Amino acid sequence: TFSDVAGSDQVLALGQIVATLTSLPDVARVEFRRGGELLEVPIPDGSLVRRPVTRVDYASLLSVGAANR
């Protein structure tokens, strides 16, 4: 399960999902839910947020990836 993934890897995985989905023309935010409940998700600054996340929330990861290309 996702909870078995280490914390820093969770942030990277979520960043990848958010970046992929928000690259679609009609997607600006992504919600993660289980059983209809909005989940807390980690963002790169180490905090947990219980709200839809955006590409901006993971921008620090995206800029690192772009620099490595």
N, C-alpha and C positions, 0 to 999 in steps of 0.2 A: 504494500500500500504506500501511498504518498508519505505517510507519517514515518515510514521506515527510512526515508531518504534524509541524509544529514542536512542540517540547517542551511549551510551555505549553498549546497547543491539544490535545495528547495527554491531558494531565491533565484538561482540561475535557471532552473526549470520553469518557474513561473514567469520570469522575464522573457524567456523564449516563447512561451505560450502567448503572453500578452503582445509581444512584438509581432508574432505571426498573425494573430487575430486582428490586431489594430492596423495591420497593413491592408486589410480588406476595406474597400471604399465605404461601406456602411457601418463599420465598427469603430467606435471611439473609446469605449470602456468595456471592461470584462469583469463579470461577477463570477465568483466561485461559490457554489452552493452544494449542500448535502441535505437531502431530505427537505428541500425547500428553504432551509436556513442559510442565510448569508454567512460564509466562513471568514474567520480572520486569516489573512495571508501576510507573509513576511515581505517587506520591501528592503532594498539594499542598505538603508541606514540602520537596520536591525530592529525596527519597530514592526508591530503587527497592526494591520488596519482591517476594519470590518466595513468595507465600502467597495464599490466598483473601483478597479484600478485602471490606470491608463499607461500609455507608452512613456509619459513623462515620469511616472513613478519609478520606472526602470531605466531611465535615460543614462545613468552612470554606467550601467552594464553595457548598454548599446554603444556608447562612445568608446569604451575599452575594446569591444569587439571590432569596431570600425578601425581603430588604430592598429590592430593586429593583422589587418588584411594586406 
